[in-house]
Each structure stands twice: as C-alpha cells, then as structure tokens.
Amino acid sequence: MTGISNAHDQERAFRSVAGRFATGVAVATALGPDGPLGMTVNSFTTVSLSPRMLLVCLRRDCRLLDAVRGSGRFAVTVLADDQREDAAWFASRGRPTGAEGFAGVAYDAEAETGCPRLTDGVAYFGCEAVSAEPAGDHAVLMGTVRAAGLLRSTPPLLFLDGHYAQVADLREAGVAR
C-alpha cells in the first residue's frame, strides 16, 4: 500500500492482499425481536481451549450484532463446500429479515442457545456472548462455547481471493496437495 494515496485505492489494495489468506466460510446467527437473523462471515476463529472460546467479527451497524447484544447468545455454522448458495444468500444485504431470511435453508434451533443452526453445514458452535469490542468499522464478538458438534463429513467451503472455493478447486489449481 506504499505509494497509494487514495483511501479507496488503499482499501482495495488491502482487501486484495488480505484475500490471499484462505479462510473458512461460516454463518453467524442469533434470535432477534423479529425472529432469526444470520450473516455470512469469514472472520471467525477459535481463541481458547480452556475455557472454550471463539470470536467472530461483525460490522458494527448490522442487525445481527444488535440481536446478540440483546440476547447474549449466538451460533456459528461452518459451511460445507456445497453451500455456496447459502453463503451468498446470507452475505446479501437485500435478503428479507426474520423467518423469511431463512426460507429454503435447512436449519433448526441449536439446543444450548436456541439460535439457528444450519443443519447442512459441517460443524456448529453455540455460544454465550462475552464481549463485543469495537475494531474500526467492525466489532470483535467473543463468545464462550456452550455447545459444539459435527454435522456432516464433507469438506468445508473456503474463501480465497474474493471468491468461494472448494478444497478440490485448490488441488486442481496446484495450490493444495
């Protein structure tokens, strides 16, 4: 980003560089006053084994973060490599809210939190929110894991260079062995 003077160009350059780090794709969910809410995230990681904790980064202005602050609970479903449509749907800002936003998506209530869990994913976590610290235009949401489990033995969906990818895609491109 050295030598780039325009803020928009710097943001685009940063995004391009950061995009070289492959991440998993997940959907974070909570229950709001008008029903279930969810959004696609790739800024998700485990933090601690004892106690079991994870974090997810959410835009500070999103309804999901407000719902988590209200309920103190959230869930995260790690998506399977055949869930590109679900990833794109939950990433869309124009999707309906509440139950309409989950129409056509297989989900149930995660037992510990009551938050939506996408049942076609590969793994899930049910969390109690610990904190949501501001970090630029996002908040780092920390959670204590109250429940976790495997859903399907399918490879996870990946995100690399601004695109969804599958482990098989990377093998074919010679990136993964």
Backbone hydrogen bonds, N-H to C=O, Kabsch-Sander energy under -0.5 kcal/mol:
donor,donor_aa,acceptor,acceptor_aa,energy
4,I,1,M,-1.8
5,S,3,G,-0.7
10,Q,6,N,-2.3
11,E,7,A,-2.3
12,R,8,H,-2.4
13,A,9,D,-2.6
14,F,10,Q,-2.7
15,R,11,E,-2.5
16,S,12,R,-2.1
17,V,13,A,-2.4
18,A,14,F,-3.1
19,G,15,R,-1.8
20,R,17,V,-1.5
21,F,18,A,-1.9
22,A,20,R,-0.8
23,T,159,F,-2.1
25,V,157,L,-1.3
26,A,41,V,-2.8
27,V,77,T,-2.4
28,A,39,M,-2.5
29,T,75,A,-2.8
30,A,37,L,-1.9
32,G,30,A,-0.5
32,G,35,G,-3.1
35,G,32,G,-1.7
37,L,30,A,-2.7
39,M,28,A,-2.1
40,T,90,F,-1.1
41,V,26,A,-3.3
44,F,42,N,-1.0
45,T,55,L,-2.2
47,V,53,M,-2.9
48,S,53,M,-1.4
50,S,51,P,-0.6
53,M,48,S,-2.3
53,M,51,P,-0.5
54,L,143,G,-2.1
55,L,45,T,-2.7
56,V,141,L,-2.0
57,C,43,S,-2.2
58,L,56,V,-0.5
58,L,139,A,-2.2
60,R,137,D,-2.3
62,C,59,R,-1.6
66,D,62,C,-1.4
67,A,63,R,-2.4
68,V,64,L,-2.4
69,R,65,L,-2.4
70,G,66,D,-1.9
71,S,67,A,-2.5
72,G,68,V,-3.2
74,F,127,C,-2.0
75,A,29,T,-2.1
76,V,125,F,-2.3
77,T,27,V,-2.4
78,V,76,V,-0.5
78,V,123,A,-2.4
79,L,25,V,-2.6
81,D,155,P,-2.6
83,Q,80,A,-2.1
87,A,83,Q,-2.4
88,A,84,R,-2.7
89,W,85,E,-2.6
90,F,86,D,-2.6
91,A,87,A,-0.9
92,S,88,A,-0.9
92,S,89,W,-0.9
95,R,92,S,-0.9
98,G,36,P,-0.6
100,E,97,T,-0.8
101,G,98,G,-1.4
102,F,99,A,-1.6
103,A,100,E,-1.1
105,V,102,F,-2.2
107,Y,105,V,-0.5
108,D,117,R,-1.9
110,E,108,D,-0.6
110,E,115,C,-3.3
114,G,110,E,-3.0
117,R,108,D,-2.7
119,T,106,A,-1.1
119,T,117,R,-0.7
120,D,106,A,-0.7
121,G,118,L,-1.6
122,V,78,V,-2.9
123,A,78,V,-1.0
124,Y,149,G,-2.3
125,F,76,V,-2.2
126,G,147,A,-3.0
127,C,74,F,-3.4
128,E,144,T,-2.6
129,A,72,G,-2.5
129,A,127,C,-0.5
130,V,142,M,-3.1
131,S,142,M,-1.2
133,E,140,V,-2.1
135,A,138,H,-3.2
138,H,135,A,-1.9
139,A,58,L,-2.8
140,V,133,E,-3.0
141,L,56,V,-2.8
141,L,139,A,-0.9
142,M,131,S,-2.8
142,M,140,V,-0.6
143,G,54,L,-2.6
144,T,128,E,-2.8
145,V,52,R,-2.4
145,V,143,G,-0.5
146,R,126,G,-3.2
147,A,126,G,-1.6
149,G,124,Y,-1.8
151,L,122,V,-2.2
154,T,152,R,-1.1
157,L,79,L,-2.2
158,L,165,A,-3.0
159,F,23,T,-2.4
160,L,163,H,-2.8
161,D,19,G,-3.0
163,H,160,L,-1.4
165,A,158,L,-2.7
170,L,166,Q,-1.7
171,R,167,V,-2.0
172,E,168,A,-2.4
173,A,169,D,-1.8
174,G,171,R,-1.1
175,V,170,L,-2.5
176,A,170,L,-1.3
